[in-house]
Amino acid sequence: MILYRDLTLNTSPEQIHWLTNATAHTLSQTDPVFERGAIGATIVPVRFTTLPGPPELQRGQQLMLSFWAWGEGEREVMSNLDRTFRNMTVALRELSDKIRRSSRATAADD
């Protein structure tokens, strides 16, 4: 599950849309020649009970990533799964850094 640390951002459909597109774009750029693994994205509705207010103000979404790998035999499958995990790690760290830089720039503007 991928979500913003600031839970209120997860209640904004525009923010979740941006997160979904940015994640897909970053993943597609990470290892474009790799074809023996896949990462899928699903937007999942959630309720953030730690947010103040009535339930309708606590409704939001999270991005769920699912992954698959395949190959000819267990060794190749596991190698491709490892590559899938490495790609996901690289892409999510890059995306996290981008969000962190953006939030620092926004805070500096305030």
Secondary structure, DSSP 8 states (H G I E B T S, - for coil): -B--SSGGGGG-HHHHHHHHHHHHHHHHHHSTT--SEEEEEEEEEEE-TTSSS-HHHHEEEEEEEEEEE--SSHHHHHHHHHHHHHHHHHHHHHHHHHHHHHHHHHHHH-
